[in-house]
Amino acid sequence: QVQLVESGGGSVQAGGSLRVSCAVSVSRFPYSSYCMGWFRQAPGKEREGVAALSPSGGTSYYADSVKGRFTASRDNAKNTLYLQMNSLKPEDTAMYYCAAKSFFCSSGPPKVADFGSWGQGTQVTVSS
């Protein structure tokens, strides 16, 4: 019912920037009715909530580890979610996933258990 496809991952040197995107396909409800989230998972570690964006895009939440460096945004006319990543660090290396939640975001960084639809992920590698 909700399908998500990430793109834009790649390799970048520490201090560089990268933007990943998520194309969303919906059927029953419009894209603008979903809270959207970004998560990441490094090998051997649990999946971590990175950022969340309210249905309208007017409210956002970030993990402390990325606050001030990452910015989530959405284009509801194009059914697309973005994550702009600046000042990248080697510790940011992970598989990045986008996810959707019906309908409102909860306060604070997103939690894995709250999101029901997931993309396949896109790899981001930051070298020192």
N, C-alpha and C positions, 0 to 999 in steps of 0.2 A: 504493500500500500504506500509506503514511503521508501524510496530508493535513493541512495546517496553515492556519489562518485567523487573521490578526491583526486586532485592533480596539482602539479607545480612543485613537487618535492625534488630534491637533488642534493648536491654537495657544494658546500661553501666554506670559506675560511673563517676562523674566529673573528668577530667584529663586523662581519658582513651582514647582508640582509637577504631575505627570501619571502615570497608570498605564496601561500598555498590556497587553493580554491576547492569548493565543494559544490557540485551541481546536484540539485535536489529535484526529484520527480514525485509528485503527489497525485492522489486521486480523489479521496473523499472530501478533504478540507484544503483550503488554500495554504500555500507556503507561509504566508503572513500570519497564520494562526499558531505557528510552532516556535517554542523556545529552541534555539540552536546552540550546540556546544562543540568545543574542540577538546580533544583528549590526546595523550601521547603515551607510548609504552616502549621502554627500552628493554633489551634482552635481560631476562632474569628478574625484572621488576614488575610491580603491579601497575595497572593502567591508572594514569593520573589526569585529573581534570585540569585543563589549562585555562579555558575561557568560556563564558556563556553570554548569549545575546538574546534579549527579549524579542517577542514577535515583531514589534515595530522597529527594533534596533535602537531604541531610546535608552535602554538600561543595559549595562554590561558588568560582568564580574570576572576577576582574574585571580589565578593562583599567585601567591606572594613571590614565587620564584621567577615569574615572567612580568610582573607588574612594572610598568614604565618602559618595557621593551617591546611587548607584543600588543597589537591592536586588532580586535575582531570587528568585522563589519558585515553588512548584508545588503543585497540588492533584491528587494521583494518583487520587482518587475521582471527580473531575470532568473528568479528562483536559485540564487547563488549566495553562498557564504564564503567569506574570506578571512584569512589570518595573516596579517603583516607582521613579520618577525625581524626586528632590528637588533643590533649589538649582540649577535648570536655567540653563544659559548659552546664549547665541546659538550657540556652537560645537557644541552638541548637536543643532542643526537637521539633520535627515537623514530618510531613509526607514528605518524600523526593521523588521527581519525576524526571525522566529523560525525555528529549524531543529532537526532531530533527527539524532542520531548513534547507531548501534548499536555497543556498548552502554554502555561506560564512557567517562567524560571523561578526557582527558589533562590533565596538570598545566599550569597557567597559563591565560591568556586563550584562548578558543576560536579555532581556525583554520578558515578557509573550506573548505579542501580536505578536512577531516575530516568534514564534515556532508553527508549525501546527500539529505535532504528539506528543502524550503524552503517558506515561506509566500509570499504575494504582497506583503507589506509594508504598513505603515501610516505615514503621514506625520506627523512631529513638527516643529513650527515654533516656535522660541523668539525672541521679539522683545526688543530692548533698550529 
